């Protein structure tokens, strides 16, 4: 179900795979998911693949030997490559921002 058209790519063998540990996220554009967070914040990653979207949906990029999209937004669809639940205080802020977005969406729907 192509919610976000693109491809999924394995990291090159020139880097340690899986990409595991803390890395900085460069915020791209303005997304409510990152409200209250400073640019270049560190988040926790554990993954061997990254997404290469074919649409301009990137709201966060990371560098692991190559720059890759690590957070996307398309309308009210959000996704991140890193683990907010393992990313301490900053990850908790992302989860709270997401909860607030969901709450606003539910309140705006009929019978919400």
N, CA, C and O atoms as a printed pandas DataFrame, in Angstrom:
     atom_number atom_name residue_name chain_id  residue_number  x_coord  y_coord  z_coord
0              1         N          UNK        A               1    0.854   -1.180    0.000
1              2        CA          UNK        A               1    0.000    0.000    0.000
2              3         C          UNK        A               1    0.893    1.235    0.000
3              4         O          UNK        A               1    1.291    1.674    1.079
4              5         N          UNK        A               2    1.217    1.795   -1.101
5              6        CA          UNK        A               2    2.147    2.917   -1.240
6              7         C          UNK        A               2    1.646    4.198   -0.585
7              8         O          UNK        A               2    1.176    5.107   -1.270
8              9         N          UNK        A               3    1.745    4.271    0.734
9             10        CA          UNK        A               3    1.374    5.502    1.417
10            11         C          UNK        A               3    2.359    6.608    1.082
11            12         O          UNK        A               3    1.973    7.759    0.881
12            13         N          UNK        A               4    3.628    6.251    1.026
13            14        CA          UNK        A               4    4.680    7.185    0.620
14            15         C          UNK        A               4    5.526    6.466   -0.417
15            16         O          UNK        A               4    6.331    5.602   -0.071
16            17         N          UNK        A               5    5.349    6.818   -1.693
17            18        CA          UNK        A               5    6.124    6.140   -2.738
18            19         C          UNK        A               5    7.629    6.373   -2.558
19            20         O          UNK        A               5    8.065    7.452   -2.156
20            21         N          UNK        A               6    8.380    5.370   -2.855
21            22        CA          UNK        A               6    9.831    5.452   -2.754
22            23         C          UNK        A               6   10.418    4.062   -2.685
23            24         O          UNK        A               6    9.811    3.087   -3.129
24            25         N          UNK        A               7   11.597    3.989   -2.126
25            26        CA          UNK        A               7   12.237    2.690   -1.995
26            27         C          UNK        A               7   12.905    2.585   -0.631
27            28         O          UNK        A               7   13.175    3.591    0.025
28            29         N          UNK        A               8   13.161    1.373   -0.226
29            30        CA          UNK        A               8   13.872    1.088    1.012
30            31         C          UNK        A               8   15.220    0.512    0.628
31            32         O          UNK        A               8   15.305   -0.418   -0.175
32            33         N          UNK        A               9   16.279    1.072    1.210
33            34        CA          UNK        A               9   17.646    0.742    0.791
34            35         C          UNK        A               9   18.458    0.283    2.004
35            36         O          UNK        A               9   18.370    0.871    3.082
36            37         N          UNK        A              10   19.244   -0.768    1.814
37            38        CA          UNK        A              10   20.147   -1.230    2.874
38            39         C          UNK        A              10   21.377   -0.323    2.901
39            40         O          UNK        A              10   21.873    0.102    1.858
40            41         N          UNK        A              11   21.853   -0.037    4.097
41            42        CA          UNK        A              11   23.079    0.749    4.206
42            43         C          UNK        A              11   24.231    0.020    3.539
43            44         O          UNK        A              11   24.291   -1.209    3.583
44            45         N          UNK        A              12   25.149    0.759    2.919
45            46        CA          UNK        A              12   26.303    0.102    2.285
46            47         C          UNK        A              12   27.168   -0.624    3.318
47            48         O          UNK        A              12   27.195   -0.248    4.490
48            49         N          UNK        A              13   27.856   -1.640    2.884
49            50        CA          UNK        A              13   28.692   -2.440    3.785
50            51         C          UNK        A              13   29.916   -1.669    4.267
51            52         O          UNK        A              13   30.665   -2.170    5.106
52            53         N          UNK        A              14   30.132   -0.464    3.755
53            54        CA          UNK        A              14   31.262    0.346    4.205
54            55         C          UNK        A              14   31.032    0.906    5.606
55            56         O          UNK        A              14   31.968    1.399    6.236
56            57         N          UNK        A              15   29.791    0.836    6.101
57            58        CA          UNK        A              15   29.450    1.280    7.449
58            59         C          UNK        A              15   29.045    0.072    8.281
59            60         O          UNK        A              15   28.651   -0.962    7.740
60            61         N          UNK        A              16   29.146    0.208    9.606
61            62        CA          UNK        A              16   28.681   -0.856   10.495
62            63         C          UNK        A              16   27.155   -0.928   10.406
63            64         O          UNK        A              16   26.455    0.067   10.589
64            65         N          UNK        A              17   26.671   -2.121   10.123
65            66        CA          UNK        A              17   25.232   -2.338   10.008
66            67         C          UNK        A              17   24.853   -3.432   11.008
67            68         O          UNK        A              17   25.484   -4.489   11.009
68            69         N          UNK        A              18   23.864   -3.221   11.842
69            70        CA          UNK        A              18   22.930   -2.100   11.797
70            71         C          UNK        A              18   23.532   -0.813   12.354
71            72         O          UNK        A              18   24.453   -0.827   13.171
72            73         N          UNK        A              19   22.978    0.291   11.881
73            74        CA          UNK        A              19   23.268    1.617   12.433
74            75         C          UNK        A              19   22.621    1.624   13.810
75            76         O          UNK        A              19   21.395    1.631   13.926
76            77         N          UNK        A              20   23.436    1.624   14.842
77            78        CA          UNK        A              20   22.921    1.493   16.199
78            79         C          UNK        A              20   23.576    2.538   17.082
79            80         O          UNK        A              20   24.801    2.642   17.144
80            81         N          UNK        A              21   22.746    3.310   17.760
81            82        CA          UNK        A              21   23.247    4.307   18.692
82            83         C          UNK        A              21   22.639    5.676   18.441
83            84         O          UNK        A              21   21.672    5.823   17.693
84            85         N          UNK        A              22   23.229    6.668   19.083
85            86        CA          UNK        A              22   22.730    8.034   19.028
86            87         C          UNK        A              22   23.272    8.751   17.802
87            88         O          UNK        A              22   24.448    8.626   17.462
88            89         N          UNK        A              23   22.397    9.503   17.144
89            90        CA          UNK        A              23   22.822   10.296   15.990
90            91         C          UNK        A              23   21.953   11.544   15.913
91            92         O          UNK        A              23   20.822   11.573   16.397
92            93         N          UNK        A              24   22.521   12.578   15.287
93            94        CA          UNK        A              24   21.817   13.851   15.162
94            95         C          UNK        A              24   20.814   13.835   14.016
95            96         O          UNK        A              24   21.026   13.203   12.981
96            97         N          UNK        A              25   19.717   14.549   14.234
97            98        CA          UNK        A              25   18.695   14.703   13.209
98            99         C          UNK        A              25   18.616   16.179   12.834
99           100         O          UNK        A              25   18.379   17.041   13.681
100          101         N          UNK        A              26   18.819   16.447   11.564
101          102        CA          UNK        A              26   18.655   17.794   11.013
102          103         C          UNK        A              26   17.189   17.932   10.621
103          104         O          UNK        A              26   16.690   17.181    9.784
104          105         N          UNK        A              27   16.505   18.892   11.228
105          106        CA          UNK        A              27   15.094   19.095   10.934
106          107         C          UNK        A              27   14.955   19.880    9.637
107          108         O          UNK        A              27   15.616   20.897    9.432
108          109         N          UNK        A              28   14.087   19.389    8.776
109          110        CA          UNK        A              28   13.886   19.982    7.454
110          111         C          UNK        A              28   12.476   20.565    7.422
111          112         O          UNK        A              28   11.508   19.854    7.691
112          113         N          UNK        A              29   12.356   21.821    7.103
113          114        CA          UNK        A              29   11.033   22.435    7.064
114          115         C          UNK        A              29   10.504   22.655    8.461
115          116         O          UNK        A              29   11.264   22.735    9.426
116          117         N          UNK        A              30    9.203   22.751    8.558
117          118        CA          UNK        A              30    8.546   23.030    9.828
118          119         C          UNK        A              30    7.467   21.983   10.055
119          120         O          UNK        A              30    6.451   21.975    9.360
120          121         N          UNK        A              31    7.682   21.106   11.015
121          122        CA          UNK        A              31    6.706   20.070   11.314
122          123         C          UNK        A              31    6.304   20.145   12.778
123          124         O          UNK        A              31    7.163   20.303   13.646
124          125         N          UNK        A              32    5.006   20.034   13.068
125          126        CA          UNK        A              32    4.565   20.039   14.465
126          127         C          UNK        A              32    5.106   18.848   15.264
127          128         O          UNK        A              32    5.100   18.882   16.494
128          129         N          UNK        A              33    5.564   17.816   14.592
129          130        CA          UNK        A              33    6.138   16.672   15.292
130          131         C          UNK        A              33    7.380   17.078   16.086
131          132         O          UNK        A              33    7.674   16.500   17.133
132          133         N          UNK        A              34    8.106   18.077   15.578
133          134        CA          UNK        A              34    9.348   18.524   16.215
134          135         C          UNK        A              34    9.179   19.784   17.061
135          136         O          UNK        A              34   10.173   20.392   17.457
136          137         N          UNK        A              35    7.936   20.188   17.346
137          138        CA          UNK        A              35    7.711   21.386   18.162
138          139         C          UNK        A              35    8.452   21.279   19.495
139          140         O          UNK        A              35    8.398   20.252   20.171
140          141         N          UNK        A              36    9.140   22.356   19.858
141          142        CA          UNK        A              36    9.848   22.410   21.136
142          143         C          UNK        A              36   11.185   21.711   21.158
143          144         O          UNK        A              36   11.807   21.608   22.215
144          145         N          UNK        A              37   11.647   21.225   20.006
145          146        CA          UNK        A              37   12.923   20.509   19.942
146          147         C          UNK        A              37   13.957   21.329   19.169
147          148         O          UNK        A              37   13.634   21.912   18.134
148          149         N          UNK        A              38   15.180   21.377   19.656
149          150        CA          UNK        A              38   16.216   22.087   18.908
150          151         C          UNK        A              38   16.682   21.274   17.692
151          152         O          UNK        A              38   16.720   20.044   17.717
152          153         N          UNK        A              39   17.033   22.004   16.633
153          154        CA          UNK        A              39   17.597   21.356   15.453
154          155         C          UNK        A              39   18.884   20.635   15.852
155          156         O          UNK        A              39   19.561   21.040   16.797
156          157         N          UNK        A              40   19.211   19.585   15.142
157          158        CA          UNK        A              40   20.414   18.772   15.381
158          159         C          UNK        A              40   20.346   18.019   16.709
159          160         O          UNK        A              40   21.379   17.704   17.299
160          161         N          UNK        A              41   19.131   17.731   17.177
161          162        CA          UNK        A              41   18.964   16.934   18.397
162          163         C          UNK        A              41   19.392   15.495   18.142
163          164         O          UNK        A              41   19.341   15.011   17.011
164          165         N          UNK        A              42   19.812   14.818   19.203
165          166        CA          UNK        A              42   20.222   13.415   19.108
166          167         C          UNK        A              42   19.055   12.495   19.430
167          168         O          UNK        A              42   18.302   12.725   20.377
168          169         N          UNK        A              43   18.919   11.432   18.610
169          170        CA          UNK        A              43   17.913   10.410   18.825
170          171         C          UNK        A              43   18.573    9.045   18.664
171          172         O          UNK        A              43   19.646    8.926   18.072
172          173         N          UNK        A              44   17.917    8.019   19.200
173          174        CA          UNK        A              44   18.486    6.671   19.195
174          175         C          UNK        A              44   17.998    5.872   17.992
175          176         O          UNK        A              44   16.797    5.776   17.742
176          177         N          UNK        A              45   18.949    5.296   17.248
177          178        CA          UNK        A              45   18.672    4.525   16.034
178          179         C          UNK        A              45   19.077    3.069   16.209
179          180         O          UNK        A              45   20.068    2.768   16.874
180          181         N          UNK        A              46   18.314    2.178   15.614
181          182        CA          UNK        A              46   18.679    0.767   15.446
182          183         C          UNK        A              46   18.032    0.333   14.141
183          184         O          UNK        A              46   16.839    0.030   14.110
184          185         N          UNK        A              47   18.814    0.301   13.057
185          186        CA          UNK        A              47   18.238   -0.085   11.769
186          187         C          UNK        A              47   19.345   -0.395   10.763
187          188         O          UNK        A              47   20.479    0.061   10.904
188          189         N          UNK        A              48   18.996   -1.168    9.759
189          190        CA          UNK        A              48   19.919   -1.539    8.690
190          191         C          UNK        A              48   19.510   -0.968    7.350
191          192         O          UNK        A              48   20.261   -1.040    6.378
192          193         N          UNK        A              49   18.309   -0.398    7.301
193          194        CA          UNK        A              49   17.754    0.124    6.050
194          195         C          UNK        A              49   17.293    1.559    6.272
195          196         O          UNK        A              49   17.039    1.970    7.404
196          197         N          UNK        A              50   17.190    2.301    5.208
197          198        CA          UNK        A              50   16.652    3.661    5.279
198          199         C          UNK        A              50   15.696    3.869    4.112
199          200         O          UNK        A              50   15.750    3.153    3.112
200          201         N          UNK        A              51   14.831    4.848    4.252
201          202        CA          UNK        A              51   13.866    5.120    3.179
202          203         C          UNK        A              51   14.403    6.205    2.259
203          204         O          UNK        A              51   15.100    7.126    2.685
204          205         N          UNK        A              52   14.063    6.069    1.006
205          206        CA          UNK        A              52   14.396    7.056   -0.023
206          207         C          UNK        A              52   13.079    7.439   -0.694
207          208         O          UNK        A              52   12.725    6.888   -1.736
208          209         N          UNK        A              53   12.344    8.401   -0.083
209          210        CA          UNK        A              53   11.022    8.731   -0.616
210          211         C          UNK        A              53   11.109    9.456   -1.953
211          212         O          UNK        A              53   12.050   10.208   -2.208
212          213         N          UNK        A              54   10.105    9.215   -2.809
213          214        CA          UNK        A              54   10.046    9.855   -4.116
214          215         C          UNK        A              54    9.224   11.131   -4.087
215          216         O          UNK        A              54    9.012   11.756   -5.126
216          217         N          UNK        A              55    8.762   11.522   -2.917
217          218        CA          UNK        A              55    7.996   12.748   -2.743
218          219         C          UNK        A              55    8.735   13.647   -1.758
219          220         O          UNK        A              55    9.558   13.161   -0.982
220          221         N          UNK        A              56    8.454   14.952   -1.777
221          222        CA          UNK        A              56    9.083   15.853   -0.798
222          223         C          UNK        A              56    8.379   15.760    0.559
223          224         O          UNK        A              56    7.633   16.662    0.940
224          225         N          UNK        A              57    8.620   14.675    1.277
225          226        CA          UNK        A              57    7.958   14.416    2.554
226          227         C          UNK        A              57    8.936   14.412    3.730
227          228         O          UNK        A              57    8.526   14.215    4.874
228          229         N          UNK        A              58   10.211   14.626    3.459
229          230        CA          UNK        A              58   11.229   14.552    4.501
230          231         C          UNK        A              58   11.104   15.729    5.464
231          232         O          UNK        A              58   11.075   16.886    5.046
232          233         N          UNK        A              59   11.031   15.417    6.764
233          234        CA          UNK        A              59   11.054   16.464    7.784
234          235         C          UNK        A              59   12.291   16.329    8.676
235          236         O          UNK        A              59   12.546   17.176    9.532
236          237         N          UNK        A              60   13.057   15.252    8.464
237          238        CA          UNK        A              60   14.284   15.035    9.221
238          239         C          UNK        A              60   15.268   14.224    8.414
239          240         O          UNK        A              60   14.895   13.258    7.750
240          241         N          UNK        A              61   16.545   14.625    8.473
241          242        CA          UNK        A              61   17.598   13.873    7.795
242          243         C          UNK        A              61   18.721   13.592    8.786
243          244         O          UNK        A              61   18.916   14.318    9.762
244          245         N          UNK        A              62   19.442   12.533    8.511
245          246        CA          UNK        A              62   20.534   12.081    9.363
246          247         C          UNK        A              62   21.714   11.733    8.464
247          248         O          UNK        A              62   21.536   11.454    7.279
248          249         N          UNK        A              63   22.900   11.749    9.019
249          250        CA          UNK        A              63   24.095   11.393    8.262
250          251         C          UNK        A              63   24.738   10.169    8.908
251          252         O          UNK        A              63   25.122   10.193   10.077
252          253         N          UNK        A              64   24.845    9.107    8.126
253          254        CA          UNK        A              64   25.544    7.898    8.563
254          255         C          UNK        A              64   26.399    7.437    7.385
255          256         O          UNK        A              64   26.188    6.363    6.821
256          257         N          UNK        A              65   27.357    8.267    7.036
257          258        CA          UNK        A              65   28.178    8.003    5.860
258          259         C          UNK        A              65   27.499    8.494    4.597
259          260         O          UNK        A              65   28.150    8.710    3.574
260          261         N          UNK        A              66   26.201    8.668    4.670
261          262        CA          UNK        A              66   25.402    9.275    3.604
262          263         C          UNK        A              66   24.210    9.920    4.288
263          264         O          UNK        A              66   23.766    9.477    5.347
264          265         N          UNK        A              67   23.703   10.967    3.669
265          266        CA          UNK        A              67   22.528   11.629    4.230
266          267         C          UNK        A              67   21.292   10.851    3.807
267          268         O          UNK        A              67   21.138   10.496    2.638
268          269         N          UNK        A              68   20.413   10.589    4.770
269          270        CA          UNK        A              68   19.193    9.850    4.463
270          271         C          UNK        A              68   18.022   10.450    5.232
271          272         O          UNK        A              68   18.195   11.073    6.279
272          273         N          UNK        A              69   16.838   10.248    4.691
273          274        CA          UNK        A              69   15.613   10.683    5.348
274          275         C          UNK        A              69   15.367    9.798    6.558
275          276         O          UNK        A              69   15.359    8.572    6.457
276          277         N          UNK        A              70   15.166   10.444    7.714
277          278        CA          UNK        A              70   14.896    9.660    8.925
278          279         C          UNK        A              70   13.562   10.029    9.565
279          280         O          UNK        A              70   13.167    9.428   10.564
280          281         N          UNK        A              71   12.866   11.010    8.999
281          282        CA          UNK        A              71   11.527   11.359    9.478
282          283         C          UNK        A              71   10.737   11.921    8.307
283          284         O          UNK        A              71   11.258   12.694    7.504
284          285         N          UNK        A              72    9.475   11.523    8.220
285          286        CA          UNK        A              72    8.618   11.950    7.113
286          287         C          UNK        A              72    7.273   12.435    7.646
287          288         O          UNK        A              72    6.819   12.054    8.725
288          289         N          UNK        A              73    6.666   13.289    6.840
289          290        CA          UNK        A              73    5.296   13.728    7.104
290          291         C          UNK        A              73    4.598   13.916    5.770
291          292         O          UNK        A              73    5.101   14.597    4.875
292          293         N          UNK        A              74    3.427   13.300    5.654
293          294        CA          UNK        A              74    2.572   13.480    4.482
294          295         C          UNK        A              74    1.160   13.672    5.024
295          296         O          UNK        A              74    0.495   12.710    5.407
296          297         N          UNK        A              75    0.713   14.920    5.053
297          298        CA          UNK        A              75   -0.575   15.222    5.681
298          299         C          UNK        A              75   -0.518   14.880    7.152
299          300         O          UNK        A              75    0.355   15.363    7.873
300          301         N          UNK        A              76   -1.449   14.042    7.605
301          302        CA          UNK        A              76   -1.436   13.645    9.016
302          303         C          UNK        A              76   -0.767   12.286    9.241
303          304         O          UNK        A              76   -0.984   11.646   10.270
304          305         N          UNK        A              77    0.044   11.850    8.274
305          306        CA          UNK        A              77    0.832   10.622    8.397
306          307         C          UNK        A              77    2.264   11.006    8.761
307          308         O          UNK        A              77    2.897   11.793    8.057
308          309         N          UNK        A              78    2.772   10.455    9.853
309          310        CA          UNK        A              78    4.126   10.739   10.331
310          311         C          UNK        A              78    4.884    9.426   10.490
311          312         O          UNK        A              78    4.293    8.395   10.810
312          313         N          UNK        A              79    6.171    9.469   10.268
313          314        CA          UNK        A              79    7.005    8.299   10.511
314          315         C          UNK        A              79    8.416    8.731   10.840
315          316         O          UNK        A              79    8.892    9.751   10.343
316          317         N          UNK        A              80    9.089    7.955   11.680
317          318        CA          UNK        A              80   10.491    8.263   11.980
318          319         C          UNK        A              80   11.287    6.961   12.039
319          320         O          UNK        A              80   10.793    5.925   12.482
320          321         N          UNK        A              81   12.508    7.047   11.587
321          322        CA          UNK        A              81   13.411    5.899   11.531
322          323         C          UNK        A              81   13.997    5.603   12.899
323          324         O          UNK        A              81   14.258    4.447   13.231
324          325         N          UNK        A              82   14.202    6.636   13.687
325          326        CA          UNK        A              82   14.771    6.475   15.026
326          327         C          UNK        A              82   13.665    6.050   15.996
327          328         O          UNK        A              82   12.484    6.027   15.648
328          329         N          UNK        A              83   14.073    5.720   17.202
329          330        CA          UNK        A              83   13.144    5.234   18.226
330          331         C          UNK        A              83   12.878    6.332   19.253
331          332         O          UNK        A              83   13.704    6.550   20.140
332          333         N          UNK        A              84   11.734    7.035   19.154
333          334        CA          UNK        A              84   11.450    8.063   20.162
334          335         C          UNK        A              84   11.370    7.487   21.577
335          336         O          UNK        A              84   11.789    8.130   22.540
336          337         N          UNK        A              85   10.830    6.277   21.694
337          338        CA          UNK        A              85   10.653    5.685   23.016
338          339         C          UNK        A              85   11.974    5.346   23.692
339          340         O          UNK        A              85   12.007    5.107   24.899
340          341         N          UNK        A              86   13.067    5.323   22.927
341          342        CA          UNK        A              86   14.397    5.045   23.483
342          343         C          UNK        A              86   15.280    6.294   23.477
343          344         O          UNK        A              86   16.475    6.218   23.764
344          345         N          UNK        A              87   14.683    7.447   23.146
345          346        CA          UNK        A              87   15.459    8.667   22.930
346          347         C          UNK        A              87   15.321    9.692   24.045
347          348         O          UNK        A              87   15.409   10.895   23.803
348          349         N          UNK        A              88   15.106    9.221   25.254
349          350        CA          UNK        A              88   15.123   10.062   26.438
350          351         C          UNK        A              88   14.098   11.193   26.356
351          352         O          UNK        A              88   13.019   11.024   25.788
352          353         N          UNK        A              89   14.440   12.329   26.921
353          354        CA          UNK        A              89   13.538   13.476   27.045
354          355         C          UNK        A              89   13.079   13.994   25.687
355          356         O          UNK        A              89   11.914   14.360   25.530
356          357         N          UNK        A              90   13.977   14.029   24.702
357          358        CA          UNK        A              90   13.604   14.544   23.381
358          359         C          UNK        A              90   12.640   13.602   22.663
359          360         O          UNK        A              90   11.730   14.052   21.966
360          361         N          UNK        A              91   12.836   12.323   22.830
361          362        CA          UNK        A              91   11.910   11.354   22.253
362          363         C          UNK        A              91   10.543   11.447   22.905
363          364         O          UNK        A              91    9.521   11.309   22.234
364          365         N          UNK        A              92   10.520   11.680   24.208
365          366        CA          UNK        A              92    9.258   11.850   24.910
366          367         C          UNK        A              92    8.518   13.072   24.368
367          368         O          UNK        A              92    7.294   13.048   24.246
368          369         N          UNK        A              93    9.254   14.144   24.041
369          370        CA          UNK        A              93    8.621   15.337   23.473
370          371         C          UNK        A              93    7.971   15.015   22.125
371          372         O          UNK        A              93    6.877   15.498   21.834
372          373         N          UNK        A              94    8.635   14.208   21.309
373          374        CA          UNK        A              94    8.038   13.804   20.024
374          375         C          UNK        A              94    6.754   13.013   20.266
375          376         O          UNK        A              94    5.750   13.246   19.592
376          377         N          UNK        A              95    6.774   12.090   21.213
377          378        CA          UNK        A              95    5.576   11.300   21.515
378          379         C          UNK        A              95    4.448   12.187   22.044
379          380         O          UNK        A              95    3.283   11.976   21.708
380          381         N          UNK        A              96    4.791   13.176   22.869
381          382        CA          UNK        A              96    3.770   14.105   23.368
382          383         C          UNK        A              96    3.225   14.961   22.227
383          384         O          UNK        A              96    2.020   15.205   22.160
384          385         N          UNK        A              97    4.094   15.419   21.332
385          386        CA          UNK        A              97    3.646   16.196   20.173
386          387         C          UNK        A              97    2.696   15.366   19.315
387          388         O          UNK        A              97    1.667   15.864   18.859
388          389         N          UNK        A              98    3.042   14.106   19.099
389          390        CA          UNK        A              98    2.191   13.223   18.295
390          391         C          UNK        A              98    0.835   13.019   18.973
391          392         O          UNK        A              98   -0.203   13.048   18.314
392          393         N          UNK        A              99    0.849   12.816   20.281
393          394        CA          UNK        A              99   -0.399   12.665   21.023
394          395         C          UNK        A              99   -1.272   13.904   20.916
395          396         O          UNK        A              99   -2.490   13.799   20.772
396          397         N          UNK        A             100   -0.660   15.065   20.985
397          398        CA          UNK        A             100   -1.397   16.322   20.842
398          399         C          UNK        A             100   -1.994   16.444   19.443
399          400         O          UNK        A             100   -3.140   16.870   19.296
400          401         N          UNK        A             101   -1.236   16.077   18.420
401          402        CA          UNK        A             101   -1.749   16.104   17.043
402          403         C          UNK        A             101   -2.953   15.170   16.895
403          404         O          UNK        A             101   -3.947   15.532   16.266
404          405         N          UNK        A             102   -2.863   13.987   17.466
405          406        CA          UNK        A             102   -3.971   13.024   17.404
406          407         C          UNK        A             102   -5.194   13.569   18.132
407          408         O          UNK        A             102   -6.319   13.426   17.654
408          409         N          UNK        A             103   -4.977   14.186   19.271
409          410        CA          UNK        A             103   -6.075   14.738   20.056
410          411         C          UNK        A             103   -6.785   15.856   19.289
411          412         O          UNK        A             103   -8.015   15.909   19.266
412          413         N          UNK        A             104   -6.016   16.743   18.664
413          414        CA          UNK        A             104   -6.609   17.826   17.870
414          415         C          UNK        A             104   -7.382   17.270   16.686
415          416         O          UNK        A             104   -8.461   17.764   16.360
416          417         N          UNK        A             105   -6.835   16.243   16.037
417          418        CA          UNK        A             105   -7.503   15.633   14.888
418          419         C          UNK        A             105   -8.831   15.002   15.318
419          420         O          UNK        A             105   -9.850   15.178   14.650
420          421         N          UNK        A             106   -8.816   14.272   16.428
421          422        CA          UNK        A             106  -10.033   13.624   16.909
422          423         C          UNK        A             106  -11.090   14.663   17.297
423          424         O          UNK        A             106  -12.279   14.459   17.052
424          425         N          UNK        A             107  -10.662   15.769   17.897
425          426        CA          UNK        A             107  -11.605   16.810   18.305
426          427         C          UNK        A             107  -12.221   17.518   17.113
427          428         O          UNK        A             107  -13.332   18.038   17.213
428          429         N          UNK        A             108  -11.523   17.548   15.991
429          430        CA          UNK        A             108  -12.033   18.248   14.810
430          431         C          UNK        A             108  -12.948   17.381   13.947
431          432         O          UNK        A             108  -13.614   17.889   13.045
432          433         N          UNK        A             109  -12.984   16.087   14.217
433          434        CA          UNK        A             109  -13.817   15.175   13.429
434          435         C          UNK        A             109  -15.252   15.192   13.960
435          436         O          UNK        A             109  -15.473   15.361   15.159
436          437         N          UNK        A             110  -16.223   15.014   13.061
437          438        CA          UNK        A             110  -17.615   14.917   13.524
438          439         C          UNK        A             110  -17.756   13.770   14.532
439          440         O          UNK        A             110  -17.155   12.710   14.355
440          441         N          UNK        A             111  -18.517   13.973   15.544
441          442        CA          UNK        A             111  -18.724   12.998   16.621
442          443         C          UNK        A             111  -17.434   12.712   17.381
443          444         O          UNK        A             111  -17.316   11.675   18.033
444          445         N          UNK        A             112  -16.450   13.640   17.301
445          446        CA          UNK        A             112  -15.164   13.437   17.954
446          447         C          UNK        A             112  -15.178   13.864   19.331
447          448         O          UNK        A             112  -14.164   13.757   20.021
